[in-house]
Amino acid sequence: MGNWQFSRNPAKDELNIQINNSKANNLITVSIFDVLGNTVLSKQSATANCKLPTDHFSKGIYFVEVKTGKEVYRAKFVKE
């Protein structure tokens, strides 16, 4: 997974994002998309750790995208 990881997959109430080797001055943007490509959550953070609430999401498959400067990471997760 490169320089990031996420936990709680399948997710119930929240998704935890951990960025490794992130420079302190980089703003991190985390977005979650549904299977139709609609943005259901977007958050910016100046820290290397994010907790994203997923308790209001419907059950199903989602995609998470993490942008750190010039790097972009993507992964799929399931909401229970």
HTML snippet that shows the backbone in 3Dmol.js (N, CA, C, O; Angstrom):
<script src="https://3Dmol.org/build/3Dmol-min.js"></script>
<div id="view" style="width:600px;height:400px;position:relative"></div>
<script>
const pdb = `
ATOM      1  N   MET A   1       0.790  -1.194   0.000  1.00  0.00           N
ATOM      2  CA  MET A   1       0.000   0.000   0.000  1.00  0.00           C
ATOM      3  C   MET A   1       0.837   1.265   0.000  1.00  0.00           C
ATOM      4  O   MET A   1       0.280   2.359   0.094  1.00  0.00           O
ATOM      5  N   GLY A   2       2.115   1.159  -0.100  1.00  0.00           N
ATOM      6  CA  GLY A   2       2.927   2.366  -0.182  1.00  0.00           C
ATOM      7  C   GLY A   2       3.107   3.048   1.155  1.00  0.00           C
ATOM      8  O   GLY A   2       3.357   2.387   2.162  1.00  0.00           O
ATOM      9  N   ASN A   3       2.982   4.364   1.177  1.00  0.00           N
ATOM     10  CA  ASN A   3       3.237   5.155   2.373  1.00  0.00           C
ATOM     11  C   ASN A   3       1.994   5.422   3.200  1.00  0.00           C
ATOM     12  O   ASN A   3       1.997   6.364   3.993  1.00  0.00           O
ATOM     13  N   TRP A   4       0.959   4.661   3.059  1.00  0.00           N
ATOM     14  CA  TRP A   4      -0.243   4.861   3.854  1.00  0.00           C
ATOM     15  C   TRP A   4      -0.919   3.537   4.110  1.00  0.00           C
ATOM     16  O   TRP A   4      -0.668   2.548   3.422  1.00  0.00           O
ATOM     17  N   GLN A   5      -1.775   3.531   5.105  1.00  0.00           N
ATOM     18  CA  GLN A   5      -2.576   2.352   5.402  1.00  0.00           C
ATOM     19  C   GLN A   5      -3.891   2.795   6.027  1.00  0.00           C
ATOM     20  O   GLN A   5      -3.988   3.890   6.581  1.00  0.00           O
ATOM     21  N   PHE A   6      -4.877   1.955   5.937  1.00  0.00           N
ATOM     22  CA  PHE A   6      -6.140   2.252   6.602  1.00  0.00           C
ATOM     23  C   PHE A   6      -6.611   0.997   7.289  1.00  0.00           C
ATOM     24  O   PHE A   6      -6.245  -0.116   6.912  1.00  0.00           O
ATOM     25  N   SER A   7      -7.435   1.194   8.311  1.00  0.00           N
ATOM     26  CA  SER A   7      -7.892   0.048   9.077  1.00  0.00           C
ATOM     27  C   SER A   7      -9.394   0.105   9.270  1.00  0.00           C
ATOM     28  O   SER A   7     -10.050   1.116   9.022  1.00  0.00           O
ATOM     29  N   ARG A   8      -9.896  -1.003   9.715  1.00  0.00           N
ATOM     30  CA  ARG A   8     -11.320  -1.267   9.916  1.00  0.00           C
ATOM     31  C   ARG A   8     -11.990  -1.526   8.579  1.00  0.00           C
ATOM     32  O   ARG A   8     -12.953  -0.861   8.198  1.00  0.00           O
ATOM     33  N   ASN A   9     -11.453  -2.505   7.886  1.00  0.00           N
ATOM     34  CA  ASN A   9     -12.045  -2.933   6.632  1.00  0.00           C
ATOM     35  C   ASN A   9     -12.458  -4.386   6.796  1.00  0.00           C
ATOM     36  O   ASN A   9     -11.580  -5.247   6.851  1.00  0.00           O
ATOM     37  N   PRO A  10     -13.709  -4.700   6.873  1.00  0.00           N
ATOM     38  CA  PRO A  10     -14.846  -3.828   6.616  1.00  0.00           C
ATOM     39  C   PRO A  10     -15.032  -2.793   7.734  1.00  0.00           C
ATOM     40  O   PRO A  10     -14.754  -3.060   8.903  1.00  0.00           O
ATOM     41  N   ALA A  11     -15.503  -1.627   7.347  1.00  0.00           N
ATOM     42  CA  ALA A  11     -15.718  -0.526   8.281  1.00  0.00           C
ATOM     43  C   ALA A  11     -17.128  -0.600   8.863  1.00  0.00           C
ATOM     44  O   ALA A  11     -18.076  -1.014   8.195  1.00  0.00           O
ATOM     45  N   LYS A  12     -17.238  -0.192  10.112  1.00  0.00           N
ATOM     46  CA  LYS A  12     -18.557  -0.086  10.738  1.00  0.00           C
ATOM     47  C   LYS A  12     -18.848   1.374  11.033  1.00  0.00           C
ATOM     48  O   LYS A  12     -19.704   1.976  10.384  1.00  0.00           O
ATOM     49  N   ASP A  13     -18.151   1.952  12.001  1.00  0.00           N
ATOM     50  CA  ASP A  13     -18.424   3.327  12.423  1.00  0.00           C
ATOM     51  C   ASP A  13     -17.402   4.338  11.940  1.00  0.00           C
ATOM     52  O   ASP A  13     -17.710   5.523  11.816  1.00  0.00           O
ATOM     53  N   GLU A  14     -16.169   3.873  11.662  1.00  0.00           N
ATOM     54  CA  GLU A  14     -15.143   4.811  11.221  1.00  0.00           C
ATOM     55  C   GLU A  14     -14.046   4.104  10.438  1.00  0.00           C
ATOM     56  O   GLU A  14     -13.874   2.888  10.528  1.00  0.00           O
ATOM     57  N   LEU A  15     -13.320   4.888   9.678  1.00  0.00           N
ATOM     58  CA  LEU A  15     -12.176   4.414   8.898  1.00  0.00           C
ATOM     59  C   LEU A  15     -10.970   5.207   9.378  1.00  0.00           C
ATOM     60  O   LEU A  15     -11.000   6.438   9.392  1.00  0.00           O
ATOM     61  N   ASN A  16      -9.918   4.517   9.769  1.00  0.00           N
ATOM     62  CA  ASN A  16      -8.708   5.167  10.268  1.00  0.00           C
ATOM     63  C   ASN A  16      -7.646   5.189   9.177  1.00  0.00           C
ATOM     64  O   ASN A  16      -7.317   4.150   8.605  1.00  0.00           O
ATOM     65  N   ILE A  17      -7.111   6.371   8.888  1.00  0.00           N
ATOM     66  CA  ILE A  17      -6.082   6.552   7.869  1.00  0.00           C
ATOM     67  C   ILE A  17      -4.780   6.922   8.556  1.00  0.00           C
ATOM     68  O   ILE A  17      -4.760   7.821   9.397  1.00  0.00           O
ATOM     69  N   GLN A  18      -3.691   6.244   8.211  1.00  0.00           N
ATOM     70  CA  GLN A  18      -2.356   6.537   8.749  1.00  0.00           C
ATOM     71  C   GLN A  18      -1.416   6.788   7.577  1.00  0.00           C
ATOM     72  O   GLN A  18      -1.231   5.913   6.730  1.00  0.00           O
ATOM     73  N   ILE A  19      -0.823   7.972   7.523  1.00  0.00           N
ATOM     74  CA  ILE A  19       0.139   8.316   6.476  1.00  0.00           C
ATOM     75  C   ILE A  19       1.539   8.163   7.043  1.00  0.00           C
ATOM     76  O   ILE A  19       1.865   8.771   8.063  1.00  0.00           O
ATOM     77  N   ASN A  20       2.360   7.367   6.402  1.00  0.00           N
ATOM     78  CA  ASN A  20       3.742   7.177   6.830  1.00  0.00           C
ATOM     79  C   ASN A  20       4.670   8.091   6.041  1.00  0.00           C
ATOM     80  O   ASN A  20       4.461   8.312   4.848  1.00  0.00           O
ATOM     81  N   ASN A  21       5.677   8.615   6.692  1.00  0.00           N
ATOM     82  CA  ASN A  21       6.679   9.477   6.051  1.00  0.00           C
ATOM     83  C   ASN A  21       6.070  10.729   5.438  1.00  0.00           C
ATOM     84  O   ASN A  21       6.589  11.248   4.449  1.00  0.00           O
ATOM     85  N   SER A  22       4.991  11.216   6.005  1.00  0.00           N
ATOM     86  CA  SER A  22       4.371  12.426   5.491  1.00  0.00           C
ATOM     87  C   SER A  22       5.110  13.648   6.015  1.00  0.00           C
ATOM     88  O   SER A  22       5.433  13.725   7.200  1.00  0.00           O
ATOM     89  N   LYS A  23       5.374  14.592   5.138  1.00  0.00           N
ATOM     90  CA  LYS A  23       6.033  15.823   5.551  1.00  0.00           C
ATOM     91  C   LYS A  23       5.039  16.696   6.300  1.00  0.00           C
ATOM     92  O   LYS A  23       3.877  16.796   5.907  1.00  0.00           O
ATOM     93  N   ALA A  24       5.488  17.324   7.368  1.00  0.00           N
ATOM     94  CA  ALA A  24       4.597  18.080   8.251  1.00  0.00           C
ATOM     95  C   ALA A  24       3.920  19.246   7.529  1.00  0.00           C
ATOM     96  O   ALA A  24       2.817  19.639   7.910  1.00  0.00           O
ATOM     97  N   ASN A  25       4.554  19.808   6.498  1.00  0.00           N
ATOM     98  CA  ASN A  25       3.971  20.974   5.832  1.00  0.00           C
ATOM     99  C   ASN A  25       3.020  20.598   4.698  1.00  0.00           C
ATOM    100  O   ASN A  25       2.464  21.486   4.051  1.00  0.00           O
ATOM    101  N   ASN A  26       2.819  19.311   4.441  1.00  0.00           N
ATOM    102  CA  ASN A  26       1.890  18.884   3.392  1.00  0.00           C
ATOM    103  C   ASN A  26       0.487  18.770   3.943  1.00  0.00           C
ATOM    104  O   ASN A  26       0.276  18.170   4.997  1.00  0.00           O
ATOM    105  N   LEU A  27      -0.454  19.329   3.254  1.00  0.00           N
ATOM    106  CA  LEU A  27      -1.861  19.169   3.592  1.00  0.00           C
ATOM    107  C   LEU A  27      -2.340  17.873   2.954  1.00  0.00           C
ATOM    108  O   LEU A  27      -2.110  17.633   1.768  1.00  0.00           O
ATOM    109  N   ILE A  28      -3.000  17.050   3.737  1.00  0.00           N
ATOM    110  CA  ILE A  28      -3.493  15.759   3.270  1.00  0.00           C
ATOM    111  C   ILE A  28      -4.974  15.897   2.966  1.00  0.00           C
ATOM    112  O   ILE A  28      -5.729  16.423   3.784  1.00  0.00           O
ATOM    113  N   THR A  29      -5.399  15.427   1.796  1.00  0.00           N
ATOM    114  CA  THR A  29      -6.813  15.411   1.439  1.00  0.00           C
ATOM    115  C   THR A  29      -7.263  13.966   1.329  1.00  0.00           C
ATOM    116  O   THR A  29      -6.679  13.176   0.588  1.00  0.00           O
ATOM    117  N   VAL A  30      -8.310  13.628   2.075  1.00  0.00           N
ATOM    118  CA  VAL A  30      -8.866  12.280   2.048  1.00  0.00           C
ATOM    119  C   VAL A  30     -10.299  12.386   1.543  1.00  0.00           C
ATOM    120  O   VAL A  30     -11.097  13.164   2.067  1.00  0.00           O
ATOM    121  N   SER A  31     -10.617  11.598   0.523  1.00  0.00           N
ATOM    122  CA  SER A  31     -11.969  11.591  -0.043  1.00  0.00           C
ATOM    123  C   SER A  31     -12.487  10.168  -0.098  1.00  0.00           C
ATOM    124  O   SER A  31     -11.730   9.224  -0.325  1.00  0.00           O
ATOM    125  N   ILE A  32     -13.785  10.025   0.112  1.00  0.00           N
ATOM    126  CA  ILE A  32     -14.447   8.724  -0.014  1.00  0.00           C
ATOM    127  C   ILE A  32     -15.517   8.854  -1.083  1.00  0.00           C
ATOM    128  O   ILE A  32     -16.304   9.801  -1.092  1.00  0.00           O
ATOM    129  N   PHE A  33     -15.527   7.869  -1.993  1.00  0.00           N
ATOM    130  CA  PHE A  33     -16.465   7.851  -3.116  1.00  0.00           C
ATOM    131  C   PHE A  33     -17.307   6.588  -3.052  1.00  0.00           C
ATOM    132  O   PHE A  33     -16.839   5.542  -2.602  1.00  0.00           O
ATOM    133  N   ASP A  34     -18.556   6.692  -3.508  1.00  0.00           N
ATOM    134  CA  ASP A  34     -19.382   5.494  -3.629  1.00  0.00           C
ATOM    135  C   ASP A  34     -19.087   4.818  -4.965  1.00  0.00           C
ATOM    136  O   ASP A  34     -18.247   5.289  -5.731  1.00  0.00           O
ATOM    137  N   VAL A  35     -19.775   3.718  -5.240  1.00  0.00           N
ATOM    138  CA  VAL A  35     -19.496   2.962  -6.468  1.00  0.00           C
ATOM    139  C   VAL A  35     -19.873   3.716  -7.732  1.00  0.00           C
ATOM    140  O   VAL A  35     -19.422   3.357  -8.820  1.00  0.00           O
ATOM    141  N   LEU A  36     -20.692   4.754  -7.611  1.00  0.00           N
ATOM    142  CA  LEU A  36     -21.060   5.566  -8.768  1.00  0.00           C
ATOM    143  C   LEU A  36     -20.093   6.729  -8.995  1.00  0.00           C
ATOM    144  O   LEU A  36     -20.247   7.493  -9.948  1.00  0.00           O
ATOM    145  N   GLY A  37     -19.102   6.859  -8.119  1.00  0.00           N
ATOM    146  CA  GLY A  37     -18.117   7.930  -8.254  1.00  0.00           C
ATOM    147  C   GLY A  37     -18.498   9.215  -7.560  1.00  0.00           C
ATOM    148  O   GLY A  37     -17.800  10.221  -7.698  1.00  0.00           O
ATOM    149  N   ASN A  38     -19.602   9.206  -6.808  1.00  0.00           N
ATOM    150  CA  ASN A  38     -20.025  10.390  -6.060  1.00  0.00           C
ATOM    151  C   ASN A  38     -19.182  10.548  -4.800  1.00  0.00           C
ATOM    152  O   ASN A  38     -18.925   9.566  -4.103  1.00  0.00           O
ATOM    153  N   THR A  39     -18.754  11.761  -4.501  1.00  0.00           N
ATOM    154  CA  THR A  39     -18.011  12.026  -3.277  1.00  0.00           C
ATOM    155  C   THR A  39     -19.002  12.023  -2.114  1.00  0.00           C
ATOM    156  O   THR A  39     -19.954  12.803  -2.095  1.00  0.00           O
ATOM    157  N   VAL A  40     -18.764  11.133  -1.143  1.00  0.00           N
ATOM    158  CA  VAL A  40     -19.644  11.064   0.019  1.00  0.00           C
ATOM    159  C   VAL A  40     -19.004  11.690   1.250  1.00  0.00           C
ATOM    160  O   VAL A  40     -19.691  11.987   2.227  1.00  0.00           O
ATOM    161  N   LEU A  41     -17.677  11.892   1.204  1.00  0.00           N
ATOM    162  CA  LEU A  41     -16.968  12.541   2.300  1.00  0.00           C
ATOM    163  C   LEU A  41     -15.634  13.042   1.787  1.00  0.00           C
ATOM    164  O   LEU A  41     -14.953  12.358   1.024  1.00  0.00           O
ATOM    165  N   SER A  42     -15.266  14.236   2.209  1.00  0.00           N
ATOM    166  CA  SER A  42     -13.961  14.794   1.860  1.00  0.00           C
ATOM    167  C   SER A  42     -13.457  15.570   3.060  1.00  0.00           C
ATOM    168  O   SER A  42     -14.206  16.328   3.677  1.00  0.00           O
ATOM    169  N   LYS A  43     -12.189  15.383   3.390  1.00  0.00           N
ATOM    170  CA  LYS A  43     -11.624  16.028   4.569  1.00  0.00           C
ATOM    171  C   LYS A  43     -10.179  16.387   4.286  1.00  0.00           C
ATOM    172  O   LYS A  43      -9.452  15.628   3.647  1.00  0.00           O
ATOM    173  N   GLN A  44      -9.768  17.555   4.770  1.00  0.00           N
ATOM    174  CA  GLN A  44      -8.372  17.951   4.697  1.00  0.00           C
ATOM    175  C   GLN A  44      -7.804  17.903   6.099  1.00  0.00           C
ATOM    176  O   GLN A  44      -8.488  18.210   7.075  1.00  0.00           O
ATOM    177  N   SER A  45      -6.527  17.510   6.186  1.00  0.00           N
ATOM    178  CA  SER A  45      -5.883  17.380   7.479  1.00  0.00           C
ATOM    179  C   SER A  45      -4.421  17.782   7.361  1.00  0.00           C
ATOM    180  O   SER A  45      -3.783  17.557   6.333  1.00  0.00           O
ATOM    181  N   ALA A  46      -3.906  18.372   8.414  1.00  0.00           N
ATOM    182  CA  ALA A  46      -2.489  18.719   8.464  1.00  0.00           C
ATOM    183  C   ALA A  46      -1.705  17.661   9.234  1.00  0.00           C
ATOM    184  O   ALA A  46      -0.486  17.764   9.363  1.00  0.00           O
ATOM    185  N   THR A  47      -2.394  16.650   9.742  1.00  0.00           N
ATOM    186  CA  THR A  47      -1.734  15.594  10.498  1.00  0.00           C
ATOM    187  C   THR A  47      -1.685  14.310   9.686  1.00  0.00           C
ATOM    188  O   THR A  47      -2.376  14.174   8.676  1.00  0.00           O
ATOM    189  N   ALA A  48      -0.873  13.385  10.129  1.00  0.00           N
ATOM    190  CA  ALA A  48      -0.676  12.129   9.406  1.00  0.00           C
ATOM    191  C   ALA A  48      -1.718  11.077   9.761  1.00  0.00           C
ATOM    192  O   ALA A  48      -1.707   9.983   9.196  1.00  0.00           O
ATOM    193  N   ASN A  49      -2.611  11.389  10.684  1.00  0.00           N
ATOM    194  CA  ASN A  49      -3.643  10.442  11.099  1.00  0.00           C
ATOM    195  C   ASN A  49      -5.014  11.076  10.936  1.00  0.00           C
ATOM    196  O   ASN A  49      -5.228  12.220  11.335  1.00  0.00           O
ATOM    197  N   CYS A  50      -5.944  10.331  10.348  1.00  0.00           N
ATOM    198  CA  CYS A  50      -7.315  10.812  10.188  1.00  0.00           C
ATOM    199  C   CYS A  50      -8.274   9.718  10.614  1.00  0.00           C
ATOM    200  O   CYS A  50      -8.048   8.537  10.351  1.00  0.00           O
ATOM    201  N   LYS A  51      -9.346  10.125  11.273  1.00  0.00           N
ATOM    202  CA  LYS A  51     -10.453   9.219  11.567  1.00  0.00           C
ATOM    203  C   LYS A  51     -11.665   9.766  10.837  1.00  0.00           C
ATOM    204  O   LYS A  51     -12.090  10.897  11.071  1.00  0.00           O
ATOM    205  N   LEU A  52     -12.213   8.956   9.956  1.00  0.00           N
ATOM    206  CA  LEU A  52     -13.351   9.380   9.142  1.00  0.00           C
ATOM    207  C   LEU A  52     -14.595   8.628   9.579  1.00  0.00           C
ATOM    208  O   LEU A  52     -14.587   7.397   9.620  1.00  0.00           O
ATOM    209  N   PRO A  53     -15.664   9.340   9.907  1.00  0.00           N
ATOM    210  CA  PRO A  53     -16.896   8.657  10.304  1.00  0.00           C
ATOM    211  C   PRO A  53     -17.570   7.983   9.111  1.00  0.00           C
ATOM    212  O   PRO A  53     -17.722   8.585   8.048  1.00  0.00           O
ATOM    213  N   THR A  54     -17.965   6.742   9.300  1.00  0.00           N
ATOM    214  CA  THR A  54     -18.669   6.007   8.245  1.00  0.00           C
ATOM    215  C   THR A  54     -20.010   5.474   8.738  1.00  0.00           C
ATOM    216  O   THR A  54     -20.679   4.732   8.019  1.00  0.00           O
ATOM    217  N   ASP A  55     -20.408   5.839   9.946  1.00  0.00           N
ATOM    218  CA  ASP A  55     -21.640   5.304  10.521  1.00  0.00           C
ATOM    219  C   ASP A  55     -22.887   5.712   9.746  1.00  0.00           C
ATOM    220  O   ASP A  55     -23.895   5.008   9.808  1.00  0.00           O
ATOM    221  N   HIS A  56     -22.850   6.814   9.026  1.00  0.00           N
ATOM    222  CA  HIS A  56     -24.010   7.270   8.257  1.00  0.00           C
ATOM    223  C   HIS A  56     -24.018   6.748   6.812  1.00  0.00           C
ATOM    224  O   HIS A  56     -24.952   7.033   6.062  1.00  0.00           O
ATOM    225  N   PHE A  57     -22.999   5.995   6.420  1.00  0.00           N
ATOM    226  CA  PHE A  57     -22.950   5.418   5.075  1.00  0.00           C
ATOM    227  C   PHE A  57     -23.871   4.203   4.991  1.00  0.00           C
ATOM    228  O   PHE A  57     -24.050   3.478   5.970  1.00  0.00           O
ATOM    229  N   SER A  58     -24.447   3.991   3.824  1.00  0.00           N
ATOM    230  CA  SER A  58     -25.186   2.760   3.567  1.00  0.00           C
ATOM    231  C   SER A  58     -24.197   1.614   3.414  1.00  0.00           C
ATOM    232  O   SER A  58     -23.032   1.834   3.083  1.00  0.00           O
ATOM    233  N   LYS A  59     -24.655   0.402   3.651  1.00  0.00           N
ATOM    234  CA  LYS A  59     -23.809  -0.763   3.462  1.00  0.00           C
ATOM    235  C   LYS A  59     -23.414  -0.864   2.001  1.00  0.00           C
ATOM    236  O   LYS A  59     -24.221  -0.582   1.115  1.00  0.00           O
ATOM    237  N   GLY A  60     -22.162  -1.268   1.743  1.00  0.00           N
ATOM    238  CA  GLY A  60     -21.721  -1.433   0.367  1.00  0.00           C
ATOM    239  C   GLY A  60     -20.237  -1.195   0.196  1.00  0.00           C
ATOM    240  O   GLY A  60     -19.482  -1.151   1.167  1.00  0.00           O
ATOM    241  N   ILE A  61     -19.832  -1.042  -1.046  1.00  0.00           N
ATOM    242  CA  ILE A  61     -18.427  -0.859  -1.415  1.00  0.00           C
ATOM    243  C   ILE A  61     -18.161   0.625  -1.646  1.00  0.00           C
ATOM    244  O   ILE A  61     -18.953   1.323  -2.279  1.00  0.00           O
ATOM    245  N   TYR A  62     -17.026   1.094  -1.117  1.00  0.00           N
ATOM    246  CA  TYR A  62     -16.606   2.485  -1.262  1.00  0.00           C
ATOM    247  C   TYR A  62     -15.129   2.519  -1.638  1.00  0.00           C
ATOM    248  O   TYR A  62     -14.414   1.525  -1.510  1.00  0.00           O
ATOM    249  N   PHE A  63     -14.698   3.663  -2.096  1.00  0.00           N
ATOM    250  CA  PHE A  63     -13.306   3.865  -2.469  1.00  0.00           C
ATOM    251  C   PHE A  63     -12.765   5.054  -1.686  1.00  0.00           C
ATOM    252  O   PHE A  63     -13.421   6.088  -1.570  1.00  0.00           O
ATOM    253  N   VAL A  64     -11.565   4.891  -1.154  1.00  0.00           N
ATOM    254  CA  VAL A  64     -10.915   5.973  -0.422  1.00  0.00           C
ATOM    255  C   VAL A  64      -9.725   6.452  -1.250  1.00  0.00           C
ATOM    256  O   VAL A  64      -8.995   5.646  -1.829  1.00  0.00           O
ATOM    257  N   GLU A  65      -9.537   7.769  -1.300  1.00  0.00           N
ATOM    258  CA  GLU A  65      -8.429   8.383  -2.039  1.00  0.00           C
ATOM    259  C   GLU A  65      -7.706   9.333  -1.089  1.00  0.00           C
ATOM    260  O   GLU A  65      -8.326  10.195  -0.465  1.00  0.00           O
ATOM    261  N   VAL A  66      -6.395   9.167  -0.988  1.00  0.00           N
ATOM    262  CA  VAL A  66      -5.564  10.004  -0.130  1.00  0.00           C
ATOM    263  C   VAL A  66      -4.570  10.745  -1.009  1.00  0.00           C
ATOM    264  O   VAL A  66      -3.815  10.130  -1.761  1.00  0.00           O
ATOM    265  N   LYS A  67      -4.573  12.073  -0.910  1.00  0.00           N
ATOM    266  CA  LYS A  67      -3.638  12.905  -1.671  1.00  0.00           C
ATOM    267  C   LYS A  67      -2.697  13.593  -0.696  1.00  0.00           C
ATOM    268  O   LYS A  67      -3.134  14.278   0.229  1.00  0.00           O
ATOM    269  N   THR A  68      -1.390  13.401  -0.914  1.00  0.00           N
ATOM    270  CA  THR A  68      -0.366  14.044  -0.098  1.00  0.00           C
ATOM    271  C   THR A  68       0.620  14.709  -1.043  1.00  0.00           C
ATOM    272  O   THR A  68       1.512  14.047  -1.574  1.00  0.00           O
ATOM    273  N   GLY A  69       0.471  15.986  -1.253  1.00  0.00           N
ATOM    274  CA  GLY A  69       1.352  16.669  -2.200  1.00  0.00           C
ATOM    275  C   GLY A  69       1.139  16.124  -3.596  1.00  0.00           C
ATOM    276  O   GLY A  69       0.046  16.234  -4.151  1.00  0.00           O
ATOM    277  N   LYS A  70       2.185  15.532  -4.170  1.00  0.00           N
ATOM    278  CA  LYS A  70       2.106  14.990  -5.525  1.00  0.00           C
ATOM    279  C   LYS A  70       1.681  13.529  -5.568  1.00  0.00           C
ATOM    280  O   LYS A  70       1.444  12.990  -6.649  1.00  0.00           O
ATOM    281  N   GLU A  71       1.581  12.876  -4.403  1.00  0.00           N
ATOM    282  CA  GLU A  71       1.235  11.462  -4.356  1.00  0.00           C
ATOM    283  C   GLU A  71      -0.262  11.276  -4.155  1.00  0.00           C
ATOM    284  O   GLU A  71      -0.909  12.036  -3.435  1.00  0.00           O
ATOM    285  N   VAL A  72      -0.803  10.239  -4.815  1.00  0.00           N
ATOM    286  CA  VAL A  72      -2.210   9.888  -4.669  1.00  0.00           C
ATOM    287  C   VAL A  72      -2.283   8.384  -4.426  1.00  0.00           C
ATOM    288  O   VAL A  72      -1.690   7.598  -5.165  1.00  0.00           O
ATOM    289  N   TYR A  73      -3.007   7.995  -3.394  1.00  0.00           N
ATOM    290  CA  TYR A  73      -3.200   6.588  -3.057  1.00  0.00           C
ATOM    291  C   TYR A  73      -4.691   6.293  -3.085  1.00  0.00           C
ATOM    292  O   TYR A  73      -5.502   7.119  -2.666  1.00  0.00           O
ATOM    293  N   ARG A  74      -5.049   5.115  -3.578  1.00  0.00           N
ATOM    294  CA  ARG A  74      -6.459   4.725  -3.663  1.00  0.00           C
ATOM    295  C   ARG A  74      -6.620   3.283  -3.194  1.00  0.00           C
ATOM    296  O   ARG A  74      -5.733   2.451  -3.381  1.00  0.00           O
ATOM    297  N   ALA A  75      -7.767   3.007  -2.583  1.00  0.00           N
ATOM    298  CA  ALA A  75      -8.073   1.651  -2.147  1.00  0.00           C
ATOM    299  C   ALA A  75      -9.590   1.504  -2.041  1.00  0.00           C
ATOM    300  O   ALA A  75     -10.330   2.487  -2.035  1.00  0.00           O
ATOM    301  N   LYS A  76     -10.022   0.268  -1.959  1.00  0.00           N
ATOM    302  CA  LYS A  76     -11.441  -0.064  -1.858  1.00  0.00           C
ATOM    303  C   LYS A  76     -11.685  -0.569  -0.429  1.00  0.00           C
ATOM    304  O   LYS A  76     -10.832  -1.231   0.163  1.00  0.00           O
ATOM    305  N   PHE A  77     -12.867  -0.243   0.113  1.00  0.00           N
ATOM    306  CA  PHE A  77     -13.250  -0.823   1.403  1.00  0.00           C
ATOM    307  C   PHE A  77     -14.751  -1.112   1.416  1.00  0.00           C
ATOM    308  O   PHE A  77     -15.508  -0.606   0.588  1.00  0.00           O
ATOM    309  N   VAL A  78     -15.151  -1.931   2.369  1.00  0.00           N
ATOM    310  CA  VAL A  78     -16.543  -2.331   2.502  1.00  0.00           C
ATOM    311  C   VAL A  78     -17.109  -1.714   3.765  1.00  0.00           C
ATOM    312  O   VAL A  78     -16.460  -1.730   4.811  1.00  0.00           O
ATOM    313  N   LYS A  79     -18.308  -1.174   3.677  1.00  0.00           N
ATOM    314  CA  LYS A  79     -19.032  -0.658   4.825  1.00  0.00           C
ATOM    315  C   LYS A  79     -20.047  -1.709   5.229  1.00  0.00           C
ATOM    316  O   LYS A  79     -20.898  -2.100   4.430  1.00  0.00           O
ATOM    317  N   GLU A  80     -19.959  -2.165   6.467  1.00  0.00           N
ATOM    318  CA  GLU A  80     -20.920  -3.173   6.982  1.00  0.00           C
ATOM    319  C   GLU A  80     -22.161  -2.496   7.504  1.00  0.00           C
ATOM    320  O   GLU A  80     -23.079  -3.168   7.974  1.00  0.00           O
TER     321      GLU A  80
END
`;
const viewer = $3Dmol.createViewer("view");
viewer.addModel(pdb, "pdb");
viewer.setStyle({}, {cartoon: {color: "spectrum"}});
viewer.zoomTo();
viewer.render();
</script>
